Amino acid sequence: MRFSLITKLAFVISLILLTCMASYAYINIQTLKQLMLEEAIADADKLSETIISTTHYQMLENDLQRVFMMISEAGTQKGVERIRMISKDGKIVFSTKKDEIGTLIDKKAAACNMCHTGSEPLLHTSSMNRSRIFTTANGTEVLGMAKGIYNEPNCSAAECHFHPASVRILGVLDVIVSLDAMNAQLNEYRNKTIVHTVLLLGLLAITLTFFLMNLVTVPVRQLLARTRMIAEGDLESSVAVQSGDELGELAQSFNSMTDNLRQARGELEEWGRHLESKVEERTRELKQMQAQLIRSEKLASQGELVAGIAHEINNPLTGILVYSSLLASDPKLDPDLMPDMETIVRETERCASIVKGLLDFSRETPPQKTPILLEQVMEEALNLVVHQSLFHDITVVKQYTPGLPEMMADHNQIEQVFINLLLNAGQAMTGDGTLTITTGLVPGGASVYAAIRDTGCGISEEHLGKIFDPFFTTKDQKGTGLGLSVSFGIIANHGGRIGVESTVGQGTTFTIILPLMGENEEHEGVGGD
């Protein structure tokens, strides 16, 4: 069975209060009993003294009848059980209880212990030592008070007295009073004390419960509820600080802990988002590097293949071109055959151009690097193609970043790459559109980039991963499919990257990233694939 905190506190405090109050009540009752007993002893002693004083003259005259009558009258008082007069020899001379007159008592009895506590009887003793409490045969608790009757000088000198002056004590007056009234008062007081204690304990319990509920239970329940909310992930609310005591400090500490947890969770979430973006970025870079590596290996193997094929085809093509040119210039040739010969010469020259492109693709000529400015090379390439009829209706937008530093590159090879990309952009727009050229510094300052964006037909997703493969083209019979492959090789030899982004029907953007002077490391770029 589970008890609440307030129940435990109320029980413990009530138990402590009950113990303290019961102890106090017991001590109080015992103290009161002792006081009432002392008062009863004093009253019994006074009664004994009064009887002795009032019977003094009768005793001097030896008028025992008058003495016994006065003792009998005193014995009729309320609460007096009996009064008896005992001689020094232990004989009961008179008693309000007639049946014990003339009997002897034991000197070791309670009535004699005031004098016979040792080998010699005492002449004087205190009233407390002369009193005794005992229970009668009928079960009544009584107080006995023994008072000595001394042989005073005027007693021994009286003519009627037969006791010599050497006898100091003549007898004992034993007064026995009932303690029923005292016990009744004590019982009544004890009962009232118990009732008052129970009422006070109940009032204290209710008061303590009320204050504990407001000062302890309510704040603790608030903390408990807040703890459960935190366990469920709610770190926004806080605990109200209602006091400046330990519970208030605990609430403040709890709020501080909640704030720290909320801040830590925010930092973890931010770190998680940052880590996720970093992982995605690194994964994308790894995929790009893997694709570039695969493409480079593919180009290398294809380069070796096409180099062998180009050398084998180049010799027969040279013979065909020479002899067809001679035949076409021979005046003896039938004029009707002249168009056919011109076709042979033209197609042979086209084959030779293809073979030359294959040789250029496979040769991978090392770049002759010199300090160049990216914008200057772009301008020279643009001037070579912009005057062609293909670009008459194309709007060229230049977004150059001023003050770009020089870089180490092969001027001719970089210009060849720009010419290929510019011509491809013009052909993609079919002579009508907007060509946007953007240059700038890559974040980090270690590379520069050039982006060529057209508003042409775009490249489909299925073709986008193949455009740098040799002999792959989307121009039907108008292209050899070697321009982008050669451009890719040139940029790779310069330690750079070339990437493409395209949307069908909206256009294509080629981005070239080249390291600055003496830099060969790869850096984060703009766009890229």
C-alpha positions as CSV (number, residue, x, y, z in Angstrom):
1,M,0.0,0.0,0.0
2,R,1.4,3.4,-1.1
3,F,1.1,6.3,1.3
4,S,1.5,9.9,0.2
5,L,4.1,12.2,1.6
6,I,1.6,14.3,3.5
7,T,0.2,11.2,5.1
8,K,3.6,10.1,6.3
9,L,4.5,13.5,7.6
10,A,1.2,13.9,9.4
11,F,1.5,10.4,10.9
12,V,5.1,10.9,12.1
13,I,4.4,14.4,13.5
14,S,1.2,13.2,15.1
15,L,3.0,10.3,16.7
16,I,5.7,12.6,18.0
17,L,3.1,15.0,19.4
18,L,1.1,12.1,20.9
19,T,4.2,10.8,22.6
20,C,5.2,14.2,23.9
21,M,1.7,15.1,25.0
22,A,1.2,11.7,26.7
23,S,4.5,12.1,28.5
24,Y,3.6,15.6,29.6
25,A,0.1,14.5,30.7
26,Y,1.6,11.6,32.7
27,I,4.1,13.8,34.4
28,N,1.5,16.4,35.0
29,I,-0.9,13.8,36.6
30,Q,1.8,12.3,38.7
31,T,2.9,15.8,39.9
32,L,-0.8,16.7,40.6
33,K,-1.2,13.4,42.5
34,Q,1.9,14.1,44.5
35,L,0.6,17.6,45.4
36,M,-2.8,16.3,46.3
37,L,-1.2,13.5,48.4
38,E,1.0,16.0,50.2
39,E,-2.2,18.2,50.8
40,A,-4.0,15.1,52.1
41,I,-1.1,14.3,54.4
42,A,-1.0,17.9,55.6
43,D,-4.8,17.8,56.2
44,A,-4.4,14.5,58.1
45,D,-1.5,15.9,60.1
46,K,-3.6,19.0,60.9
47,L,-6.5,16.8,62.0
48,S,-4.2,14.8,64.2
49,E,-2.7,18.0,65.7
50,T,-6.2,19.4,66.2
51,I,-7.4,16.3,68.0
52,I,-4.3,16.3,70.3
53,S,-4.6,20.0,70.9
54,T,-8.4,19.8,71.7
55,T,-7.9,16.8,74.0
56,H,-4.9,18.2,75.8
57,Y,-6.7,19.4,78.9
58,Q,-8.8,16.3,79.1
59,M,-5.6,14.3,78.9
60,L,-4.1,16.4,81.7
61,E,-7.1,15.6,83.8
62,N,-7.0,12.0,82.6
63,D,-10.6,12.3,81.5
64,L,-10.3,9.5,78.9
65,Q,-14.1,9.3,78.3
66,R,-14.2,12.9,77.2
67,V,-11.1,12.3,75.0
68,F,-12.6,9.2,73.4
69,M,-15.9,11.0,72.8
70,M,-14.1,13.9,71.1
71,I,-12.1,11.4,69.0
72,S,-15.3,9.7,68.0
73,E,-16.8,13.0,67.0
74,A,-13.8,13.8,64.9
75,G,-14.1,10.4,63.2
76,T,-17.5,11.2,61.9
77,Q,-16.0,13.8,59.5
78,K,-16.3,13.1,55.8
79,G,-13.4,11.1,54.5
80,V,-12.2,9.8,57.9
81,E,-12.0,6.1,57.9
82,R,-11.0,5.6,61.5
83,I,-9.0,7.2,64.3
84,R,-7.3,5.2,66.9
85,M,-5.1,5.9,69.9
86,I,-2.2,3.4,70.5
87,S,-0.2,3.2,73.7
88,K,3.6,3.1,73.7
89,D,3.4,-0.6,74.2
90,G,1.4,-1.1,71.0
91,K,-2.0,-1.6,72.5
92,I,-5.0,0.1,70.9
93,V,-6.4,2.1,73.7
94,F,-9.3,3.5,71.6
95,S,-10.5,3.3,68.0
96,T,-13.5,4.5,66.1
97,K,-13.7,0.9,65.0
98,K,-14.8,-0.7,68.2
99,D,-13.7,-4.3,67.4
100,E,-10.0,-3.5,67.5
101,I,-10.0,-1.8,70.9
102,G,-7.7,-3.6,73.3
103,T,-5.7,-5.4,70.6
104,L,-2.0,-5.2,70.1
105,I,-0.3,-4.1,66.9
106,D,3.0,-5.2,65.5
107,K,5.8,-2.7,66.0
108,K,6.8,-3.4,62.5
109,A,3.4,-2.3,61.2
110,A,2.9,0.9,59.3
111,A,1.7,2.7,62.3
112,C,5.0,2.1,64.2
113,N,7.6,2.5,61.5
114,M,7.9,6.2,62.2
115,C,9.7,5.3,65.4
116,H,10.8,1.8,65.0
117,T,12.9,2.0,61.9
118,G,16.1,1.2,63.8
119,S,17.3,-0.4,67.0
120,E,16.1,2.6,69.1
121,P,12.8,4.3,68.5
122,L,12.8,7.8,67.1
123,L,11.3,10.6,69.0
124,H,10.6,12.9,66.1
125,T,10.0,12.3,62.3
126,S,8.5,14.3,59.5
127,S,4.9,14.1,58.5
128,M,5.9,12.4,55.1
129,N,7.7,9.6,57.0
130,R,4.7,9.3,59.4
131,S,2.3,8.7,56.5
132,R,1.6,5.5,54.7
133,I,-0.8,4.5,51.9
134,F,-2.4,1.1,51.9
135,T,-5.6,-0.7,50.8
136,T,-8.1,-1.9,53.3
137,A,-9.8,-5.3,53.3
138,N,-12.8,-3.9,51.4
139,G,-10.5,-2.5,48.7
140,T,-10.5,1.1,49.7
141,E,-7.2,3.0,49.3
142,V,-6.5,5.0,52.5
143,L,-3.9,7.3,53.9
144,G,-2.7,6.7,57.4
145,M,-1.1,9.4,59.5
146,A,0.6,8.5,62.8
147,K,1.4,11.3,65.2
148,G,3.2,10.8,68.5
149,I,1.6,11.9,71.8
150,Y,4.6,13.3,73.8
151,N,5.1,13.6,77.5
152,E,5.2,17.3,77.8
153,P,6.6,19.0,81.0
154,N,3.2,20.2,82.1
155,C,1.9,16.6,81.5
156,S,4.4,14.9,83.8
157,A,4.0,17.6,86.4
158,A,0.2,17.2,86.6
159,E,-1.1,15.7,89.8
160,C,-3.3,13.3,87.9
161,H,-0.6,12.0,85.6
162,F,1.2,8.8,86.5
163,H,3.9,8.9,83.7
164,P,7.3,10.0,85.0
165,A,9.3,12.8,83.3
166,S,11.8,10.4,81.9
167,V,9.2,8.9,79.4
168,R,9.3,11.0,76.3
169,I,6.4,9.5,74.3
170,L,3.2,8.3,75.7
171,G,1.5,6.9,72.6
172,V,0.5,7.4,69.0
173,L,-2.6,8.9,67.5
174,D,-3.3,7.1,64.2
175,V,-5.6,8.9,61.8
176,I,-6.7,7.0,58.6
177,V,-8.5,8.9,55.9
178,S,-9.9,7.7,52.6
179,L,-8.3,8.7,49.3
180,D,-11.4,8.1,47.3
181,A,-12.1,11.8,46.8
182,M,-8.5,12.4,45.8
183,N,-8.5,9.5,43.4
184,A,-11.9,10.6,41.9
185,Q,-10.4,14.1,41.3
186,L,-7.3,12.5,39.8
187,N,-9.5,10.3,37.5
188,E,-11.6,13.2,36.5
189,Y,-8.5,15.3,35.8
190,R,-6.9,12.4,33.9
191,N,-10.0,11.9,31.8
192,K,-10.2,15.6,31.0
193,T,-6.5,15.6,30.1
194,I,-7.0,12.6,27.8
195,V,-10.0,14.3,26.1
196,H,-8.1,17.6,25.8
197,T,-5.1,15.8,24.5
198,V,-7.1,14.0,21.8
199,L,-8.9,17.2,20.8
200,L,-5.6,19.2,20.7
201,L,-3.9,16.4,18.8
202,G,-6.8,16.3,16.3
203,L,-6.6,20.1,15.9
204,L,-2.9,20.0,15.5
205,A,-3.2,17.2,13.0
206,I,-5.7,19.2,10.9
207,T,-3.7,22.4,11.2
208,L,-0.4,20.6,10.3
209,T,-2.1,18.8,7.4
210,F,-3.5,22.1,6.1
211,F,-0.1,23.9,6.3
212,L,1.8,20.9,5.0
213,M,-0.6,20.6,2.1
214,N,0.0,24.2,1.1
215,L,3.7,24.5,2.1
216,V,5.0,21.1,1.1
217,T,2.5,18.9,-0.8
218,V,1.4,21.4,-3.4
219,P,5.0,22.5,-4.4
220,V,6.1,18.8,-4.4
221,R,3.2,17.8,-6.6
222,Q,4.0,20.7,-9.0
223,L,7.6,19.5,-9.2
224,L,6.4,15.9,-9.7
225,A,4.0,17.0,-12.5
226,R,6.8,19.1,-14.1
227,T,9.1,16.1,-13.9
228,R,6.6,13.9,-15.7
229,M,6.2,16.6,-18.4
230,I,10.0,16.7,-18.8
231,A,10.1,12.9,-19.1
232,E,7.5,13.3,-21.9
233,G,9.8,15.8,-23.7
234,D,8.0,19.1,-22.7
235,L,10.8,21.6,-21.7
236,E,8.9,24.8,-22.3
237,S,6.9,25.4,-19.1
238,S,8.4,26.1,-15.6
239,V,7.6,25.7,-12.0
240,A,6.2,28.7,-10.1
241,V,8.5,29.8,-7.3
242,Q,6.1,30.5,-4.3
243,S,8.5,30.8,-1.4
244,G,12.1,31.6,-0.5
245,D,12.7,28.5,1.5
246,E,14.4,25.2,0.5
247,L,11.4,24.3,-1.7
248,G,11.6,27.6,-3.5
249,E,15.3,27.1,-4.1
250,L,14.5,23.6,-5.4
251,A,12.0,25.1,-7.8
252,Q,14.5,27.6,-9.0
253,S,17.1,24.9,-9.4
254,F,14.5,22.8,-11.3
255,N,13.7,25.7,-13.6
256,S,17.5,26.2,-14.2
257,M,17.9,22.6,-15.0
258,T,14.9,22.7,-17.4
259,D,16.5,25.8,-19.1
260,N,19.8,24.0,-19.4
261,L,18.1,20.8,-20.8
262,R,16.1,22.9,-23.3
263,Q,19.3,24.7,-24.4
264,A,21.2,21.4,-24.6
265,R,18.4,19.9,-26.7
266,G,18.4,22.9,-29.0
267,E,22.1,22.5,-29.4
268,L,21.8,18.8,-30.1
269,E,19.0,19.4,-32.6
270,E,21.1,22.1,-34.3
271,W,24.1,19.9,-34.2
272,G,22.0,17.0,-35.6
273,R,20.7,19.2,-38.4
274,H,24.2,20.5,-39.2
275,L,25.6,16.9,-39.1
276,E,22.8,15.7,-41.4
277,S,23.5,18.5,-43.9
278,K,27.2,17.7,-43.6
279,V,26.6,14.0,-44.2
280,E,24.4,14.8,-47.2
281,E,26.9,17.2,-48.6
282,R,29.8,14.8,-48.1
283,T,27.7,12.0,-49.6
284,R,27.0,14.1,-52.6
285,E,30.7,15.0,-52.9
286,L,31.7,11.3,-52.6
287,K,29.1,10.4,-55.3
288,Q,30.5,13.2,-57.5
289,M,34.1,12.0,-56.9
290,Q,33.0,8.5,-57.6
291,A,31.2,9.4,-60.8
292,Q,34.2,11.6,-61.9
293,L,36.6,8.7,-61.1
294,I,34.4,6.2,-63.1
295,R,34.2,8.7,-65.9
296,S,38.0,9.3,-65.9
297,E,38.7,5.6,-66.0
298,K,36.1,5.2,-68.7
299,L,37.7,8.0,-70.7
300,A,41.2,6.6,-70.2
301,S,40.2,3.2,-71.4
302,Q,38.2,4.6,-74.3
303,G,41.1,6.9,-75.1
304,E,43.5,4.0,-75.5
305,L,40.9,2.3,-77.7
306,V,40.2,5.2,-80.0
307,A,43.9,6.1,-80.3
308,G,44.6,2.7,-81.8
309,I,41.5,2.9,-84.1
310,A,42.4,6.5,-85.1
311,H,45.9,5.6,-86.1
312,E,44.7,2.6,-88.1
313,I,42.0,4.6,-89.9
314,N,44.2,7.7,-90.5
315,N,46.5,6.2,-93.0
316,P,43.7,4.8,-95.4
317,L,41.8,8.1,-95.0
318,T,44.9,10.0,-96.0
319,G,45.3,7.9,-99.2
320,I,41.6,8.3,-100.1
321,L,41.7,12.0,-99.5
322,V,44.9,12.5,-101.7
323,Y,43.7,10.4,-104.6
324,S,40.2,11.7,-104.5
325,S,41.6,15.3,-104.5
326,L,43.8,14.5,-107.5
327,L,40.9,12.9,-109.4
328,A,38.6,15.9,-108.6
329,S,41.3,18.3,-110.1
330,D,42.0,16.1,-113.2
331,P,40.6,17.9,-116.3
332,K,40.1,14.5,-117.9
333,L,37.5,13.6,-115.3
334,D,34.0,13.3,-116.7
335,P,32.0,16.4,-115.7
336,D,29.1,14.2,-114.7
337,L,31.4,12.5,-112.1
338,M,32.6,15.8,-110.6
339,P,29.8,16.1,-108.0
340,D,30.4,12.5,-106.8
341,M,34.2,13.2,-106.5
342,E,33.5,16.4,-104.5
343,T,31.2,14.4,-102.2
344,I,34.0,11.8,-101.7
345,V,36.5,14.6,-100.9
346,R,34.1,16.3,-98.5
347,E,33.1,13.2,-96.6
348,T,36.8,12.1,-96.5
349,E,37.7,15.4,-95.0
350,R,34.9,15.0,-92.4
351,C,36.2,11.6,-91.5
352,A,39.7,13.1,-91.2
353,S,38.3,15.7,-88.8
354,I,36.7,13.0,-86.7
355,V,40.0,11.1,-86.6
356,K,41.7,14.3,-85.6
357,G,39.2,14.8,-82.7
358,L,39.8,11.2,-81.7
359,L,43.5,11.8,-81.6
360,D,43.1,15.0,-79.6
361,F,40.8,13.2,-77.2
362,S,43.3,10.3,-76.6
363,R,46.4,12.4,-76.7
364,E,45.7,14.2,-73.3
365,T,48.3,16.9,-74.0
366,P,49.8,18.2,-70.7
367,P,48.7,21.8,-70.2
368,Q,51.3,24.6,-70.6
369,K,50.3,26.7,-67.6
370,T,50.9,30.4,-67.5
371,P,49.3,33.1,-65.3
372,I,45.9,34.1,-66.9
373,L,42.8,36.0,-66.0
374,L,39.6,34.0,-66.3
375,E,37.5,36.9,-67.6
376,Q,40.1,37.7,-70.3
377,V,40.0,34.1,-71.6
378,M,36.2,34.1,-71.5
379,E,36.1,37.4,-73.5
380,E,38.5,36.0,-76.2
381,A,36.4,32.8,-76.6
382,L,33.2,34.9,-76.7
383,N,34.6,37.2,-79.4
384,L,35.4,34.1,-81.6
385,V,31.8,32.8,-81.5
386,V,29.5,35.8,-80.9
387,H,29.9,37.0,-84.5
388,Q,28.6,33.8,-86.0
389,S,25.1,33.8,-87.4
390,L,24.0,31.4,-84.6
391,F,24.4,34.1,-82.0
392,H,22.7,37.0,-83.9
393,D,19.4,36.7,-82.0
394,I,20.9,35.5,-78.7
395,T,21.2,38.0,-75.8
396,V,24.5,37.7,-73.9
397,V,24.5,38.8,-70.2
398,K,27.8,39.2,-68.5
399,Q,28.0,38.9,-64.7
400,Y,31.7,39.1,-64.0
401,T,33.1,39.6,-60.5
402,P,35.7,42.3,-60.7
403,G,39.2,41.9,-59.3
404,L,39.5,38.1,-59.6
405,P,43.1,37.0,-59.0
406,E,45.2,35.3,-61.7
407,M,45.4,31.5,-62.0
408,M,47.8,29.1,-63.5
409,A,46.3,27.4,-66.6
410,D,46.9,26.7,-70.3
411,H,45.4,29.6,-72.1
412,N,44.6,27.8,-75.3
413,Q,43.1,24.7,-73.7
414,I,40.8,26.8,-71.4
415,E,39.8,28.9,-74.4
416,Q,38.9,25.7,-76.3
417,V,36.7,24.5,-73.4
418,F,34.9,27.9,-73.3
419,I,34.4,27.8,-77.1
420,N,32.9,24.3,-76.9
421,L,30.5,25.3,-74.1
422,L,29.5,28.5,-75.8
423,L,28.8,26.8,-79.1
424,N,26.8,24.0,-77.3
425,A,24.7,26.7,-75.5
426,G,24.0,28.5,-78.8
427,Q,23.0,25.3,-80.5
428,A,20.7,24.3,-77.6
429,M,18.8,27.7,-77.9
430,T,18.6,27.2,-81.7
431,G,19.7,30.8,-82.2
432,D,17.2,32.5,-79.9
433,G,17.4,33.0,-76.1
434,T,19.6,34.4,-73.3
435,L,23.1,33.4,-72.6
436,T,24.3,34.3,-69.1
437,I,28.0,34.2,-68.2
438,T,28.9,34.4,-64.5
439,T,32.4,34.4,-62.9
440,G,33.4,34.6,-59.3
441,L,35.5,33.4,-56.4
442,V,34.5,30.1,-54.7
443,P,33.8,30.4,-51.0
444,G,37.1,29.8,-49.2
445,G,39.1,31.8,-51.8
446,A,41.1,28.9,-53.2
447,S,39.3,28.5,-56.6
448,V,37.5,30.6,-59.2
449,Y,34.4,29.5,-61.2
450,A,32.8,30.3,-64.5
451,A,29.1,29.4,-65.1
452,I,27.6,29.4,-68.6
453,R,23.8,29.3,-68.5
454,D,21.4,29.1,-71.5
455,T,17.7,29.1,-71.9
456,G,17.6,26.2,-74.4
457,C,15.8,22.9,-74.5
458,G,17.7,21.4,-71.6
459,I,19.0,17.9,-71.1
460,S,16.9,15.0,-69.9
461,E,17.7,13.1,-66.7
462,E,18.6,9.9,-68.5
463,H,21.1,11.8,-70.7
464,L,22.6,14.0,-68.1
465,G,25.0,11.4,-66.7
466,K,26.3,10.5,-70.2
467,I,27.1,13.9,-71.8
468,F,30.8,13.7,-71.0
469,D,31.1,10.2,-72.6
470,P,32.9,10.2,-75.9
471,F,30.7,9.9,-79.0
472,F,27.6,10.6,-77.0
473,T,25.6,13.4,-78.6
474,T,22.0,14.7,-78.7
475,K,22.5,16.6,-81.9
476,D,21.7,13.7,-84.3
477,Q,24.1,13.9,-87.2
478,K,25.5,17.4,-86.4
479,G,28.0,16.5,-83.7
480,T,30.8,14.0,-83.1
481,G,30.1,13.7,-79.3
482,L,33.8,14.5,-78.5
483,G,33.6,18.2,-77.5
484,L,32.4,17.7,-73.9
485,S,34.7,14.7,-73.5
486,V,37.7,16.7,-74.5
487,S,36.6,19.6,-72.3
488,F,36.2,17.3,-69.3
489,G,39.7,16.0,-69.8
490,I,41.2,19.5,-70.1
491,I,39.6,20.7,-66.9
492,A,40.6,17.5,-65.0
493,N,44.2,17.9,-66.1
494,H,44.1,21.4,-64.6
495,G,42.9,20.0,-61.2
496,G,39.5,21.4,-61.6
497,R,35.9,20.2,-62.0
498,I,33.2,20.7,-64.5
499,G,29.6,20.2,-63.5
500,V,26.2,20.5,-65.2
501,E,22.7,21.3,-64.0
502,S,19.8,21.1,-66.5
503,T,16.0,21.2,-66.6
504,V,14.1,20.1,-69.7
505,G,12.4,23.1,-71.3
506,Q,14.2,25.7,-69.1
507,G,17.9,25.5,-69.9
508,T,21.3,24.2,-68.9
509,T,24.1,25.5,-66.7
510,F,27.7,24.3,-67.1
511,T,30.0,25.3,-64.2
512,I,33.8,25.2,-64.4
513,I,35.9,25.4,-61.2
514,L,39.6,25.9,-61.5
515,P,42.2,26.3,-58.7
516,L,44.1,29.5,-58.4
517,M,47.9,29.8,-58.7
518,G,49.7,26.6,-57.5
519,E,46.5,25.1,-56.0
520,N,45.6,21.5,-56.9
521,E,43.3,20.6,-54.1
522,E,39.6,20.2,-54.7
523,H,37.3,22.7,-53.0
524,E,33.6,23.3,-52.6
525,G,32.1,24.8,-55.7
526,V,29.1,26.4,-57.2
527,G,26.7,24.0,-58.9
528,G,28.6,20.9,-59.9
529,D,27.6,17.3,-60.5
